[in-house]
Amino acid sequence: MGACNAQRPEIRTDIPRVEAALERLRAATRPFHSLDAAVAAGYPRTVTECLVHESHGAMGYHHFNRANAIAVPEVERPAILLYERRADGSYQLNGVEFIVPYRLVPRDAEAPIMMGQRMHREDNLNFWYLHVWAWRENREGLFANFHPEVSCLDKGTIYRPYERTGSFGGS
């Protein structure tokens, strides 16, 4: 597989602790510009679905290492690597996603914090999540859910989140 453009996007934050965490994340994921290196570290080689939003761009292909979906996420161990597949078959690493399953931190608990951000609920899949566009600058923000310039070679799978109503696990 081809190597990704490893140029570092400009940091647009004034929070030194977030900048330091971002640098640690980049150092840890730099080898994963090579899909072969990601596979050697436990991420799958083949992912069939590319997630898109109807009007906000895409997330890309989610290469999920389940061993990194832990109760207290570590910046150096993202659960998901977000790749964009190019027409020539190469992969471009654009960002990562941190995952905390509800079985480890329940949905009705306080949201986990990662890189100074409250993680979001994903009720379809029963986990907390946070995207970090560490390798491709995103005009919607470092922690935006979608990237307006990321696309899927095919039409992709349209992401449709939902919010549960009423109390969780009860009435």
N, C-alpha and C positions, 0 to 999 in steps of 0.2 A: 504494500500500500504506500502511497506517496506521503511525504512529510507535509505537515501543515505549515502555514505561515506563522512562525513563532514570534513575530514582532509583538512587543509589549504595548498594549493600549495605554493611553494616558490615564493616570489616576485622577479622578475628579471628585475628591473628597478632602475635607479639611480635618478629618478625624485620624490622628496618627495611629491609634490602635487598629483601625480598620485597614489603613495602608500597610501596617506591619503584617497583619493577618493575610492580606492579599499577596504580599511578597512571599510569605511562607507557602501559601496555596500555589502560587506560580512555581516556586522552587520544587514543590512536591509533584506537580503535574507536568512540568516541563518535559520529562521523558515520554509522556503520553501523546505528544504530537505524533509519535509513531504508534499506530494501532497495534503493532506487534508487541511493543513494550507494555501497552495497556492489557493485552491478552495475557502476557506473562505475569502481570500483577493481579490477575483474577477477574478482569472485566471480559465479557463475552465478545467474540469477534463479530458475530452476525446478529444484527438487530433488524427486524423486518419493518417496524413501524416508525415513521417520522411524524412527530406531533406538530400540528399547525393550529393557528387560531384564524377564524374567518376574516379578521381585520387587523390583527396585531403582529403578523409575521409568524414565526415558528420557534420551537424549542430545538428541534432537530432530533437525531437518533439518540436514545437514552441507553448507554452501555452501563448496566447496573451490576455492581459488585455487592451482593447481599451481605457479605461479611462486614461491610462498612456502614450498614444501616444500624446504628447503635444509639443507645439512649442519650448519650452526651456526645454529639458529633465532634470530630477532631478536624481541624482545618486541613491537615495533611492527608486526610483519608476521606475524600468525598465518595459518597455512595454511587453517584452517577457521573459519567463523563458525557458531555453534550457535544456530539459530532455532527457535522454537516457533510453529506456525501456529495462529491463533485461528479460532473459528467464523465471525467476520465477514470472514475473508480477510486480515486484517492479520498482520504478523510481529512477534514479540518476540525481540530479541537477548538471550540468556541468558548466553552464554559463548563461548569459543573453544577451538580445539584446535591444538596445535603438532604437526607431522609431520616426521620425518626418515626418508626411504626407506632401506631396507637397502642399496641400491646406492650410497648416499653414506656411510653408517656401517653396516658389516655387523652382522648379527644377533649374531655371536659377539664383537663388540667391546664395550668398556665402554659402558654406557648413557650417552647424551648427558644433560647437565644443563640444565634450563630453570627459571628462577625458583627456584633452590636445590633442585629436585626431580629425582630420577632419572626419566627417561622410561621408559615401559612398552613391552614388545614386543607387536606385533600380527602374529602369524605368519600369520593368514589373508590379510592384505593386504601383508605384507612391509615393515613400517615400525615406527619408534618413535613414541610419541605421549604427549601430556600434555594433559588437559583443565584449563581454568581457568574457573570459574564467576564471571566478573568482573562480570556485570550482574544476577545473581539469586542471592541468598544461598542456600547449600546446607547444610543441617544435617549432611550427611555430610562436608563439608569443601570448601574452596576448590578442591582438586585431585581430588576424587572423580570416578570414571568416569561415574557416572550421577547424575541429580538426581531425588529421590523426588517432587518436585512438578511435574516436566515431564511432559507427556503428548503423545500423537499424536492427531490428529482421527480417523484411522482406527485400526485396531489396531496399525499400525506393523509394522516388520520386526524380529523378535526377534533380538537379537545373541547369537551363540554363539561365544565365543572358544575356541581350543584351544591346547594347549601341545605343541609338537613334542617327541618323545622321541628319545633317542640323540643322536649327534653330528650337527651341521648340515653338510650338504653332503658327508658322508662315508658311513660304513656305515649 
